[in-house]
């Protein structure tokens, strides 16, 4: 029987989550494209909530730009790492980190000038009703006209992963994931010999937008963060700098194309309350 509890997974994942966004050209594109939109839509100053902020990659970026950041993560290990990274960056006065759950945030209504939920935390809320509650919480704590930035994992990412890397032992997951996006312990035990990642709900773009709108958000932009470079990590890691730069330019050019958003590994929504 697999243990796919997200809290346990990220406790064990440790420093890998800090390193992930700088590990290869594709993950760097995820980070670079995300901060492009943060830079364009954040207020000039204020308090930012970073929900599911893990070891603090985005929190440090925000604090370096003189925002006061409150980071919340379900994993105790990730919270400890976030505190360490804030201290090592000399930003402990601007970053506070605590354990918490996106479905039940302890903060007051309208408390923050901007809210981030980046890298896919909402994808780990598999139950539809609980995910709706999580989105409502993100909206509740965001002040009037505050930008809210949410990124999730696309449904095509695991499908391509299975087709490219794990077809022999996980092909039974292909149709169920395509049908409803649910990647659960029960399915992994049945179709993939109990060898799985953290439980997830993988999104289509239309579904993601509709759930955000149902939660009361106005979705201003949807963005494909890795776009056409999705699942090309080994290839781009071995490519020349010139080739990687051309791919970066292409990903940036196409990142708001609706088909590219759906195809990307991570999709970002820029929202207003």
C-alpha positions in Angstrom: 0.0 0.0 0.0 1.4 3.4 -1.0 1.6 6.4 1.3 0.7 9.4 -0.9 -0.3 11.9 1.8 1.0 15.3 0.6 2.2 16.3 4.0 4.3 13.2 4.4 5.6 13.5 0.9 6.9 17.0 1.3 8.3 16.2 4.8 10.4 13.6 3.1 11.1 15.7 0.0 13.0 18.2 2.1 15.4 20.5 0.4 14.5 19.2 -3.0 11.5 21.5 -3.1 13.8 24.6 -2.7 16.2 23.3 -5.3 13.4 22.2 -7.8 12.8 25.6 -9.3 16.5 26.1 -10.2 17.3 22.5 -11.1 17.0 22.6 -14.9 16.0 24.9 -17.8 12.3 23.8 -17.7 11.8 24.3 -13.9 13.6 27.7 -14.2 11.0 28.6 -16.9 8.3 27.9 -14.4 9.9 30.2 -11.8 10.8 33.0 -14.3 7.4 33.1 -15.9 5.7 33.1 -12.6 7.7 36.0 -11.2 7.1 37.9 -14.5 3.4 38.0 -13.6 4.0 38.7 -9.9 6.2 41.7 -10.9 3.5 43.0 -13.3 0.5 42.7 -11.0 1.6 43.0 -7.4 0.9 46.3 -5.5 3.9 48.5 -4.9 4.2 47.3 -1.3 2.3 45.5 1.4 1.6 42.1 3.1 1.7 39.0 0.9 0.4 35.6 2.0 2.3 32.7 0.4 0.1 29.6 0.8 1.8 26.3 0.2 5.1 28.2 0.0 7.2 25.2 0.9 10.9 26.1 1.5 10.4 29.7 0.5 11.6 30.3 -3.1 8.8 32.8 -3.8 8.8 34.2 -0.3 12.5 35.1 -0.6 11.9 36.7 -4.0 9.0 38.7 -2.5 10.9 39.8 0.6 13.9 40.9 -1.6 11.5 43.3 -3.1 10.5 44.6 0.3 7.1 42.8 0.7 6.3 41.5 4.1 5.6 37.8 3.6 3.6 35.3 5.7 4.4 31.7 4.4 2.0 28.8 5.3 2.7 25.2 4.4 1.2 21.9 5.5 4.7 20.3 5.9 6.6 21.0 9.1 9.8 20.2 7.3 9.2 22.8 4.6 8.3 25.4 7.2 11.6 24.8 9.0 13.5 25.1 5.7 11.6 28.3 4.8 12.8 29.8 8.1 16.3 28.7 7.5 16.3 30.1 4.0 14.9 33.4 5.1 17.7 33.7 7.8 20.4 32.7 5.3 19.1 35.4 2.9 19.1 38.0 5.7 15.3 38.3 5.3 14.0 36.9 8.6 12.5 40.3 9.5 10.3 40.2 6.4 9.4 36.5 6.2 7.4 34.6 8.8 6.6 30.9 8.3 4.1 28.7 10.0 2.4 25.3 9.5 -1.2 25.5 8.2 -3.7 24.2 5.7 -5.1 26.1 2.7 -8.6 24.7 3.5 -8.6 26.5 6.9 -6.5 29.6 7.1 -6.2 31.3 10.5 -6.2 34.8 9.1 -8.8 37.6 9.2 -10.9 38.5 6.2 -9.2 40.9 3.8 -6.0 40.7 5.7 -3.5 40.6 2.8 -2.6 43.0 -0.1 -1.8 40.0 -2.3 -2.1 36.2 -2.0 0.0 33.5 -3.7 -0.6 29.8 -3.9 2.1 28.7 -6.3 3.6 25.5 -7.6 0.5 23.4 -7.2 -0.7 23.3 -3.6 -4.3 23.3 -4.7 -3.6 20.3 -6.9 -3.0 18.3 -3.7 -6.5 18.9 -2.5 -8.2 16.1 -4.4 -11.7 16.2 -3.1 -13.8 18.7 -5.1 -15.7 20.1 -2.1 -12.5 20.6 0.0 -10.8 22.3 -3.0 -13.7 24.7 -3.3 -13.3 25.5 0.4 -9.6 26.1 -0.2 -10.3 28.5 -3.0 -12.9 30.3 -0.9 -10.3 30.7 1.8 -7.8 32.3 -0.6 -10.5 34.7 -1.6 -11.5 35.5 1.9 -8.1 36.6 3.2 -7.4 38.7 0.1 -8.2 42.4 0.6 -10.3 44.4 -1.8 -8.8 44.4 -5.3 -5.9 42.3 -4.1 -4.2 40.2 -6.8 -4.3 36.5 -6.2 -1.9 34.2 -8.0 -2.7 30.5 -8.2 -0.8 27.8 -10.1 -1.8 24.1 -10.4 -0.6 21.0 -12.3 -2.1 20.3 -15.7 -3.8 17.0 -16.5 -1.6 16.5 -19.5 1.6 16.5 -17.3 1.1 13.1 -15.7 -0.3 11.6 -18.9 2.9 12.6 -20.8 5.0 11.4 -17.9 3.4 8.0 -18.0 3.6 7.8 -21.8 7.3 8.9 -21.8 8.8 7.3 -18.7 6.5 4.8 -17.0 4.3 3.2 -19.6 5.1 -0.4 -18.7 4.0 -0.2 -15.1 1.5 2.6 -14.9 -0.5 2.5 -18.2 -3.6 1.6 -16.3 -3.7 5.1 -14.9 -3.9 6.8 -18.3 -7.6 6.6 -19.0 -8.8 7.3 -15.4 -6.6 10.4 -15.1 -7.7 11.7 -18.5 -11.4 11.2 -17.5 -11.4 13.1 -14.2 -7.9 14.2 -13.2 -7.9 12.1 -10.0 -4.5 10.6 -8.9 -5.2 8.8 -5.7 -3.7 6.1 -3.5 -6.6 3.8 -4.4 -5.9 4.1 -8.1 -2.1 3.8 -7.8 -2.5 0.7 -5.7 -4.8 -0.8 -8.4 -3.1 0.3 -11.6 0.6 1.1 -10.7 1.7 -1.5 -8.2 1.4 1.0 -5.3 4.3 3.1 -6.5 3.1 6.7 -6.6 3.7 10.4 -5.9 1.6 12.6 -3.6 -2.2 12.5 -4.3 -3.3 15.1 -6.8 -6.1 16.5 -8.8 -4.8 17.4 -12.3 -6.6 20.2 -14.1 -7.8 21.2 -17.5 -7.7 24.9 -18.2 -11.4 25.4 -18.5 -12.0 23.5 -15.3 -9.4 25.5 -13.4 -11.0 28.8 -14.6 -14.5 27.7 -13.8 -13.6 26.6 -10.2 -11.9 29.9 -9.6 -14.9 31.8 -10.9 -17.2 29.7 -8.8 -15.1 30.8 -5.8 -15.8 34.5 -6.6 -12.6 35.3 -8.5 -12.3 37.3 -11.7 -9.7 35.5 -13.7 -7.7 38.1 -15.6 -5.1 35.8 -17.2 -4.2 32.1 -17.6 -0.6 31.3 -18.3 1.2 28.1 -19.3 4.4 28.4 -17.3 6.5 25.7 -19.1 4.3 25.7 -22.2 5.7 23.7 -25.1 8.8 22.8 -23.0 6.6 20.6 -20.8 8.3 17.3 -20.0 11.4 18.3 -22.0 13.7 18.4 -18.9 16.3 15.8 -20.0 16.5 17.2 -23.6 16.9 20.8 -22.6 19.4 20.0 -19.8 21.7 18.6 -22.6 20.9 21.4 -25.2 23.2 24.3 -25.9 22.7 27.7 -24.2 21.6 29.2 -27.5 19.0 26.5 -28.0 17.6 26.8 -24.5 17.4 30.6 -24.9 15.3 30.2 -28.1 13.0 27.8 -26.3 12.6 30.3 -23.4 11.7 33.0 -25.9 9.2 30.6 -27.5 7.6 29.6 -24.2 7.3 33.3 -23.3 5.7 34.1 -26.6 3.1 31.4 -26.4 2.4 31.3 -22.7 -1.1 32.9 -22.8 -2.3 30.8 -25.7 -5.2 28.7 -24.4 -4.0 25.5 -26.0 -0.5 26.0 -24.5 -2.0 26.7 -21.0 -3.8 23.4 -21.2 -0.7 21.6 -22.3 1.8 23.1 -19.9 3.0 21.2 -16.8 1.9 24.1 -14.5 -0.8 26.7 -15.3 -1.0 30.0 -13.5 -4.1 32.1 -12.9 -3.9 35.8 -12.2 -7.1 36.7 -10.4 -8.8 39.6 -8.6 -11.4 39.4 -5.8 
